[in-house]
Amino acid sequence: MSLSERQERILEFIRAYSEEHGFPPTIREIGSAVGISSTSVVKYNLERLEKKGKLERREDISRGIRLTEEQPTGRRASASADLRAIPKLGRISAGEPIPAAGQQDSPFGDDVLTLTEDLVPTGADLYALQVQGDSMIDALVYDGDWVIVRYQNTAQPRDMIVAWIKDREETTLKYYYPEGDMVRLQPANPAYQPIPVPADQLEIQGKVVAVFRRLAN
């Protein structure tokens, strides 16, 4: 099936971007590169390219695009096929609670944290938050680290969770300890006190499944 000039440009940009960065571009990056201001128009053209067998898409993750027109070869292409792009949704407090991701101004935009699939649970719905504070240092979670969070609204005792405190409209990263009608949000630093929260005022927004630390720029 023939491609329009616009679709050819989109494919060429995706190919060049993926070769340079090791992962595919976002919808907005594609639009900016080929002169399309509307994300819906970009999505339409990606749908057409998908129907023509030129690429595959996963809408549940950012940068979920893979070219299918040529089989990947070499070490770099093989590694790229195993990458997982995890959206950076904002910051999470490991200290005093702060507004939740989505209610704070995220400095990360559409940026993602790109990790290999073997480092995170396969098939899980994941997002990344940057840690702010030191209340979880005894759990080896430090200020500036990235926690990889699996979306879920339940947890087991001692799970490290993203806890949304409804009446305070704040969120924090702590260990989860249910205690009857109350929940104890336990830090991993003796300099901080546990936070008691009525169970009906706590919403679990995910469980931490991995921690990523950048050792050097």
BAFI-3210 file (N, C-alpha, C; in Angstrom, 3 decimals, decimal comma, padded with zeros to 6 digits):
// residues 217
n [1|2|3|4|5|6|7|8|9|10|11|12|13|14|15|16|17|18|19|20|21|22|23|24|25|26|27|28|29|30|31|32|33|34|35|36|37|38|39|40|41|42|43|44|45|46|47|48|49|50|51|52|53|54|55|56|57|58|59|60|61|62|63|64|65|66|67|68|69|70|71|72|73|74|75|76|77|78|79|80|81|82|83|84|85|86|87|88|89|90|91|92|93|94|95|96|97|98|99|100|101|102|103|104|105|106|107|108|109|110|111|112|113|114|115|116|117|118|119|120|121|122|123|124|125|126|127|128|129|130|131|132|133|134|135|136|137|138|139|140|141|142|143|144|145|146|147|148|149|150|151|152|153|154|155|156|157|158|159|160|161|162|163|164|165|166|167|168|169|170|171|172|173|174|175|176|177|178|179|180|181|182|183|184|185|186|187|188|189|190|191|192|193|194|195|196|197|198|199|200|201|202|203|204|205|206|207|208|209|210|211|212|213|214|215|216|217]
n.u [000,843|000,504|002,165|001,469|003,164|003,487|003,233|005,467|007,465|006,969|007,563|010,301|011,311|010,719|012,327|014,944|015,084|014,825|017,106|019,061|018,515|017,804|015,275|011,775|010,168|007,936|004,399|004,076|006,693|006,979|005,024|006,084|008,440|007,628|005,988|003,305|000,763|-001,358|-002,046|-003,929|-004,016|-001,497|-001,808|-003,798|-002,408|-000,488|-002,152|-002,975|-000,543|-000,071|-002,148|-001,270|000,794|003,294|004,176|003,934|001,844|001,537|-000,793|-000,989|001,358|003,829|005,617|005,155|005,817|006,778|008,742|007,939|008,688|011,232|013,394|014,962|018,494|021,724|023,489|022,613|019,983|018,704|018,821|017,229|014,692|013,982|013,462|011,710|009,539|008,818|006,473|007,269|005,721|005,871|006,842|007,523|007,087|009,475|009,328|007,867|004,421|003,405|001,657|-000,122|001,090|000,013|-001,505|000,389|002,721|004,297|007,690|008,506|007,027|006,269|008,265|010,135|011,238|013,560|013,973|015,387|013,416|013,845|014,232|011,904|008,500|006,961|004,482|003,144|001,337|002,922|004,465|006,703|008,191|009,957|011,979|011,693|013,321|014,370|013,262|013,141|015,622|016,822|015,725|017,145|016,417|016,880|017,114|016,303|016,370|014,626|011,516|009,917|006,654|003,945|000,681|-001,871|-004,500|-004,475|-002,608|-000,046|000,889|003,799|004,515|006,003|004,509|002,739|001,065|-001,983|-003,321|-006,404|-007,970|-006,085|-005,182|-002,708|000,322|002,549|005,567|005,815|006,195|003,576|001,279|-001,475|-003,730|-006,263|-008,827|-007,156|-004,282|-000,827|001,657|004,801|008,004|011,395|013,539|014,962|014,804|012,364|008,871|006,236|003,270|000,038|-003,021|-006,502|-008,132|-010,138|-009,429|-007,281|-005,802|-004,467|-002,146|-000,409|002,233|005,645|007,959|010,507|013,676|015,460|018,602|020,562|023,901|025,779|026,002]
n.v [-001,197|002,219|005,120|008,340|011,496|012,784|010,644|009,153|010,906|010,873|008,185|008,139|009,968|008,674|006,411|007,554|008,908|006,805|005,310|007,102|007,599|005,186|004,547|005,088|008,159|010,606|011,363|014,169|014,930|013,768|015,195|017,818|017,493|016,939|018,976|019,094|020,359|019,385|016,826|014,868|014,588|013,543|011,096|009,958|009,532|007,726|005,602|004,936|004,122|001,949|000,239|-000,247|-001,879|-000,888|-000,137|-000,901|-000,254|000,648|001,896|002,130|002,827|005,436|006,485|004,144|002,802|000,840|000,118|-001,964|-002,522|-003,325|-005,853|-005,773|-005,539|-006,486|-005,518|-003,116|-002,670|-004,949|-004,552|-002,248|-003,229|-004,424|-002,487|-000,577|002,047|004,219|006,378|009,549|010,845|012,809|014,127|012,489|012,586|011,671|012,146|014,880|014,910|015,772|017,560|015,354|013,497|014,810|016,678|018,419|020,674|019,170|018,874|017,323|016,833|015,117|013,325|010,262|007,429|005,220|001,850|-001,465|-004,355|-006,491|-005,431|-004,614|-005,513|-007,751|-006,809|-005,191|-002,261|000,634|003,495|006,301|008,049|010,795|010,810|012,848|013,921|012,267|010,229|007,522|006,323|004,164|002,087|002,124|004,068|007,071|010,693|012,132|009,747|007,512|006,021|003,129|002,482|000,290|000,435|-000,012|-000,618|-001,865|-003,363|-005,215|-005,708|-003,920|-003,381|-001,018|001,928|004,295|006,648|008,225|010,767|011,520|013,564|015,485|015,983|015,168|013,429|010,655|008,706|005,687|002,879|000,480|-000,164|-001,628|-001,116|-002,024|000,299|002,226|003,309|002,896|004,827|004,172|005,476|004,907|005,774|006,796|009,431|010,410|010,494|008,016|008,230|008,444|007,464|007,636|004,736|005,054|007,392|006,995|006,340|003,955|004,352|002,896|000,407|000,263|-001,129|-001,129|000,588|003,265|004,638|007,294|007,336|008,999|011,901]
n.w [000,000|-000,828|000,524|001,902|001,370|003,819|005,621|004,899|005,784|008,508|009,151|008,476|010,326|012,776|012,465|012,306|014,753|016,585|016,025|016,865|019,606|020,765|021,550|020,719|019,447|021,065|020,597|020,367|019,735|017,229|015,789|015,960|014,514|011,902|011,237|012,146|014,036|015,488|017,742|017,337|014,586|014,116|015,446|013,848|011,433|012,353|012,964|010,370|009,288|010,903|010,095|007,565|008,037|008,720|011,189|014,737|017,529|021,007|022,994|025,691|026,872|027,058|024,151|022,798|020,243|017,487|014,713|011,968|009,445|008,837|009,938|013,111|013,416|014,685|017,717|018,946|017,920|018,839|021,595|021,768|021,190|023,509|025,337|027,822|028,057|030,548|031,866|033,297|035,956|037,894|041,100|044,254|047,728|050,084|052,946|054,457|053,485|050,104|047,418|045,179|042,307|039,257|040,509|041,006|039,489|037,000|036,136|034,070|031,796|028,846|029,224|029,632|031,571|030,583|030,631|030,576|029,775|031,513|033,982|035,159|036,160|033,916|031,609|033,430|034,515|034,660|036,296|036,808|039,528|040,883|043,727|046,574|049,267|052,379|053,941|053,502|053,513|054,842|053,529|051,291|049,483|048,059|048,113|045,042|043,662|041,375|041,709|040,573|039,933|040,306|039,127|041,411|043,765|046,172|048,879|050,617|054,090|054,956|052,349|050,150|049,373|047,245|048,831|049,070|050,895|051,655|053,032|053,474|051,020|049,968|049,126|049,780|050,124|051,627|053,953|054,268|056,770|057,847|060,517|061,995|062,165|061,378|059,492|059,479|058,237|057,572|057,942|056,727|058,271|061,185|061,970|061,326|062,123|062,312|060,255|061,209|059,753|059,183|057,991|056,073|054,915|053,373|050,262|048,183|045,701|044,255|044,156|044,996|042,826|041,882|042,067|040,718|040,153|039,083|038,623|037,536|035,443]
ca.u [000,000|001,307|002,153|001,491|004,439|003,512|003,484|006,869|008,271|006,783|008,347|011,719|011,677|010,708|013,513|016,149|015,058|015,046|018,507|019,897|018,252|017,586|013,851|011,010|009,735|006,562|003,472|004,384|007,976|006,718|004,315|007,003|009,448|007,061|005,172|001,881|000,519|-002,424|-001,678|-004,921|-003,612|-000,373|-002,354|-004,495|-001,418|000,097|-003,143|-002,907|000,712|-000,240|-002,986|-000,473|001,820|004,593|004,577|003,040|001,693|000,915|-001,284|-000,986|002,624|004,404|006,606|004,867|005,844|007,867|008,694|007,890|009,026|012,523|013,745|016,132|019,718|022,815|023,330|021,837|018,573|018,173|018,608|016,123|013,430|013,701|013,339|010,389|009,447|007,932|006,230|007,612|004,499|006,079|007,693|006,883|007,796|009,945|009,467|006,526|003,606|003,297|000,568|000,070|001,360|-001,235|-001,960|001,565|003,251|005,390|008,713|008,990|006,236|006,066|009,509|009,999|012,405|013,681|014,682|015,211|012,253|014,190|014,336|010,575|007,555|006,441|003,059|002,548|001,055|003,919|004,846|007,897|008,156|011,260|011,902|012,071|013,428|015,241|012,612|013,202|017,017|017,166|015,249|018,025|015,742|017,504|016,654|016,696|016,131|013,345|010,821|009,033|005,438|002,901|-000,663|-002,746|-005,157|-004,368|-001,227|000,201|001,696|005,213|004,753|006,282|003,402|002,391|-000,116|-002,736|-004,071|-007,510|-008,404|-004,997|-004,878|-001,264|000,814|003,859|006,129|006,049|005,750|002,143|000,917|-002,867|-003,918|-007,678|-009,430|-006,096|-003,122|000,433|002,595|006,049|009,233|012,564|014,563|014,561|014,608|010,984|007,820|005,173|002,095|-001,210|-004,065|-007,710|-008,129|-011,039|-008,839|-006,083|-005,959|-003,216|-002,039|000,546|003,278|006,984|008,496|011,927|014,275|016,490|019,471|021,556|025,135|026,552|025,362]
ca.v [000,000|003,427|006,044|009,758|012,149|013,035|009,375|008,823|011,746|010,369|006,955|008,463|010,592|007,634|005,578|008,301|009,191|005,547|004,947|008,019|007,568|003,835|004,378|005,885|009,492|010,798|011,931|015,589|015,044|013,463|016,336|018,945|017,204|016,907|020,162|018,880|020,932|018,638|015,454|013,953|014,328|012,608|009,787|009,428|009,020|006,531|004,535|004,518|003,390|000,657|-000,579|-000,613|-002,816|-000,243|-000,016|-001,397|000,736|000,332|003,178|002,143|003,363|006,511|006,055|002,753|002,659|-000,001|-000,073|-003,376|-002,659|-003,983|-006,585|-005,203|-006,313|-005,947|-005,445|-001,937|-002,864|-005,975|-003,948|-001,316|-003,958|-004,873|-001,336|-000,205|003,482|004,402|007,821|010,272|011,578|013,900|013,851|011,888|012,960|010,741|013,119|015,397|014,723|016,866|017,283|014,145|013,606|015,163|017,896|019,268|021,012|018,255|019,453|016,297|016,808|013,785|012,572|008,902|006,722|004,060|000,736|-002,740|-005,107|-007,427|-004,716|-004,279|-006,604|-007,881|-006,584|-004,354|-000,863|001,273|004,893|006,659|009,269|011,138|010,916|014,134|013,739|011,181|009,419|006,091|005,998|002,833|001,155|002,400|004,986|008,343|011,899|012,166|008,457|007,279|004,792|002,592|002,156|-000,454|000,875|-000,934|000,085|-002,687|-003,647|-006,081|-005,047|-003,638|-002,919|000,408|002,388|005,695|006,811|009,473|011,091|012,240|014,795|016,463|016,126|015,053|012,080|010,380|007,373|005,078|001,500|000,379|-001,036|-001,473|-001,411|-001,821|001,445|003,167|002,835|003,548|005,032|004,060|005,846|004,055|006,697|007,083|010,867|010,737|009,803|007,422|009,065|007,684|007,945|006,802|003,869|005,568|008,596|006,609|005,677|003,417|004,688|002,016|-000,234|000,406|-002,422|-000,984|001,896|003,557|005,737|007,695|007,559|010,089|012,528]
ca.w [000,000|-000,953|001,652|001,562|001,661|005,262|006,303|004,645|006,670|009,874|009,269|008,441|011,604|013,809|012,247|012,653|016,188|017,300|015,858|017,638|021,047|021,272|021,836|019,757|019,873|021,526|019,611|020,183|019,036|015,817|015,213|015,830|013,491|010,535|011,018|012,461|015,362|016,155|018,110|016,770|013,205|014,203|015,803|012,671|010,497|012,944|012,768|008,979|009,129|011,568|009,228|006,393|008,465|008,813|012,587|015,771|018,599|022,288|023,493|027,155|027,367|026,258|023,163|022,478|018,785|016,973|013,278|011,582|008,029|008,689|011,135|013,760|013,345|015,469|019,167|019,336|017,594|019,735|022,909|021,685|021,184|024,864|026,224|028,318|028,321|031,702|031,968|034,521|036,284|038,843|042,259|045,420|048,936|051,112|054,021|054,675|052,275|049,139|046,471|044,389|040,873|038,601|041,164|041,079|038,178|036,697|035,259|033,159|030,576|028,277|029,335|030,141|032,067|029,700|031,257|029,889|030,267|032,579|035,257|035,671|035,958|032,555|031,413|034,472|034,211|035,506|036,123|037,567|040,320|041,446|045,187|047,165|050,707|052,844|054,975|053,178|053,210|055,342|052,500|050,149|048,562|048,381|047,439|043,643|043,014|040,715|042,069|039,544|040,678|039,608|039,485|042,130|044,883|047,373|049,253|051,758|055,113|054,682|050,987|049,982|048,544|047,049|049,675|048,909|052,107|051,029|053,694|053,392|049,591|049,855|048,861|050,355|049,901|052,938|054,158|054,568|057,887|058,283|061,948|062,294|061,472|061,042|058,739|059,853|057,143|058,323|057,233|056,936|058,755|062,576|062,189|060,978|062,862|061,496|059,997|061,348|058,852|059,171|056,809|055,037|054,340|052,638|048,965|047,656|044,274|043,610|044,940|044,426|042,377|041,538|042,319|039,732|040,583|038,094|039,372|036,927|034,301]
c.u [000,880|001,131|002,106|002,864|004,585|003,842|004,918|007,776|008,166|007,626|009,839|012,164|011,717|011,963|014,779|016,224|015,407|016,501|019,419|019,755|018,096|016,163|013,075|010,583|008,311|005,712|003,829|005,705|007,819|006,056|005,230|007,986|008,894|006,077|003,689|001,638|-000,510|-001,978|-002,672|-004,583|-002,423|-000,892|-003,077|-003,498|-000,703|-000,857|-003,108|-001,642|000,646|-001,071|-002,232|000,712|003,203|005,085|003,548|002,996|001,109|000,505|-001,246|000,325|003,087|005,489|006,398|004,752|007,015|007,697|008,737|008,361|010,370|012,874|014,965|017,323|020,767|022,457|022,446|020,351|017,955|017,897|017,418|014,789|013,016|013,545|011,893|010,414|008,392|007,709|006,621|006,432|004,710|007,017|006,857|007,731|008,190|010,330|008,068|005,716|003,552|002,105|000,899|000,464|000,031|-001,843|-000,793|001,987|004,458|006,401|009,115|008,195|005,944|007,304|009,243|011,318|012,479|014,560|014,497|014,107|012,596|014,286|012,985|009,618|006,968|004,930|002,401|002,335|001,892|004,011|006,021|007,685|009,554|011,114|012,428|012,118|014,194|014,593|012,669|014,634|017,427|016,614|016,037|017,308|016,169|016,881|017,199|016,547|014,796|012,759|009,895|007,835|004,475|001,539|-001,398|-003,323|-005,223|-002,895|-001,197|001,005|003,176|005,520|005,110|005,291|003,457|001,050|-000,720|-003,586|-005,187|-007,817|-007,332|-004,621|-003,372|-000,881|002,200|004,272|006,485|005,745|004,306|001,911|-000,538|-003,018|-005,357|-008,257|-008,406|-005,051|-001,911|001,327|003,980|007,246|010,332|013,757|014,145|014,364|013,170|010,012|006,835|004,015|000,853|-002,305|-005,292|-007,787|-009,020|-010,539|-007,571|-006,452|-004,586|-003,187|-000,979|001,566|004,617|007,534|009,974|012,379|015,417|017,273|020,477|022,832|025,962|025,779|026,057]
c.v [001,248|004,324|007,473|010,319|012,383|011,753|008,910|009,610|011,278|009,111|007,251|009,099|009,552|006,768|006,291|008,551|007,932|005,106|005,816|007,811|006,159|003,575|005,343|007,242|009,489|011,349|013,395|015,782|014,736|014,651|017,518|018,730|017,292|018,050|019,965|019,375|020,134|017,210|014,450|013,625|013,363|011,200|009,148|008,813|007,781|005,339|004,008|003,699|002,016|-000,286|-001,043|-001,513|-002,224|-000,095|-000,691|-000,373|000,110|001,655|003,263|002,654|004,489|005,929|004,594|002,510|001,768|-000,189|-001,560|-003,598|-003,312|-004,653|-005,954|-006,127|-005,665|-005,790|-004,294|-002,141|-003,894|-005,400|-003,019|-002,029|-004,378|-003,711|-001,098|001,273|003,714|005,901|008,385|011,180|012,736|013,488|013,261|012,219|011,732|011,628|013,578|015,258|015,980|016,577|016,108|014,471|013,833|016,410|018,852|019,594|020,127|018,926|018,510|016,203|015,396|012,906|011,196|008,442|005,421|003,002|-000,515|-003,541|-006,022|-006,763|-004,416|-005,432|-006,604|-007,641|-005,682|-002,929|-000,020|002,774|005,182|007,982|009,532|011,428|012,273|013,944|012,481|010,268|007,923|005,626|004,626|001,729|001,355|003,184|006,395|009,496|011,930|010,845|008,462|005,972|004,412|001,996|001,390|000,046|-000,256|-000,184|-000,756|-002,945|-004,611|-005,326|-005,043|-003,366|-001,432|000,949|003,889|005,901|008,198|009,667|012,043|013,575|015,880|016,778|016,141|013,599|011,910|008,954|006,773|003,583|001,503|-000,626|-000,778|-001,918|-001,098|-000,697|002,486|002,484|003,620|003,608|005,191|004,494|004,820|004,951|007,099|008,562|011,294|009,894|009,140|008,397|008,194|008,307|007,060|006,010|004,409|006,863|008,293|005,929|005,227|003,668|003,860|001,476|-000,068|-000,976|-002,346|000,435|002,089|004,760|006,031|008,090|008,699|010,644|012,106]
c.w [000,000|000,264|001,136|001,906|003,167|006,025|006,096|005,582|008,110|010,090|009,327|009,756|012,720|013,697|012,716|014,154|016,981|017,202|016,720|019,141|021,613|021,708|020,950|020,316|020,421|020,388|019,326|019,437|017,550|015,138|014,972|014,684|012,083|010,288|011,210|013,881|016,166|016,463|017,524|015,322|013,177|014,492|014,619|011,690|011,040|012,805|011,341|008,713|009,783|010,694|007,983|006,756|008,623|010,255|013,479|016,889|019,850|022,920|025,012|027,726|026,453|025,354|022,743|020,978|018,404|015,474|012,943|010,154|007,794|009,998|011,780|013,652|014,216|016,925|019,587|019,085|018,512|021,104|022,885|021,761|022,577|025,844|026,626|028,667|029,404|031,912|033,329|034,883|037,257|039,953|043,392|046,645|049,738|052,287|054,372|053,391|051,416|048,236|045,574|042,963|040,160|039,224|041,381|039,657|037,903|035,776|034,137|031,863|030,114|028,403|029,941|030,735|031,286|030,354|030,422|030,563|031,427|033,944|035,892|035,408|034,550|032,525|032,442|033,966|035,169|035,257|037,048|038,296|040,875|042,938|045,640|048,680|051,075|053,877|054,697|052,926|053,742|054,442|051,206|049,051|048,958|047,591|046,015|042,917|042,288|041,228|040,917|040,268|039,782|040,077|040,197|043,316|046,140|047,650|050,427|052,807|054,748|053,206|051,007|048,963|048,290|047,736|049,464|050,154|051,702|051,702|053,672|051,941|049,361|049,620|049,457|050,038|051,257|052,892|054,655|055,689|058,278|059,733|062,326|061,468|061,046|060,160|059,223|058,623|057,758|057,479|057,492|057,267|060,170|062,876|061,920|061,793|061,895|061,325|060,165|060,480|059,013|057,867|055,701|054,407|053,543|051,327|048,490|046,153|043,553|044,588|044,230|044,078|041,997|041,885|041,338|040,213|039,485|038,841|038,815|035,753|033,011]
res [m|s|l|s|e|r|q|e|r|i|l|e|f|i|r|a|y|s|e|e|h|g|f|p|p|t|i|r|e|i|g|s|a|v|g|i|s|s|t|s|v|v|k|y|n|l|e|r|l|e|k|k|g|k|l|e|r|r|e|d|i|s|r|g|i|r|l|t|e|e|q|p|t|g|r|r|a|s|a|s|a|d|l|r|a|i|p|k|l|g|r|i|s|a|g|e|p|i|p|a|a|g|q|q|d|s|p|f|g|d|d|v|l|t|l|t|e|d|l|v|p|t|g|a|d|l|y|a|l|q|v|q|g|d|s|m|i|d|a|l|v|y|d|g|d|w|v|i|v|r|y|q|n|t|a|q|p|r|d|m|i|v|a|w|i|k|d|r|e|e|t|t|l|k|y|y|y|p|e|g|d|m|v|r|l|q|p|a|n|p|a|y|q|p|i|p|v|p|a|d|q|l|e|i|q|g|k|v|v|a|v|f|r|r|l|a|n]
***
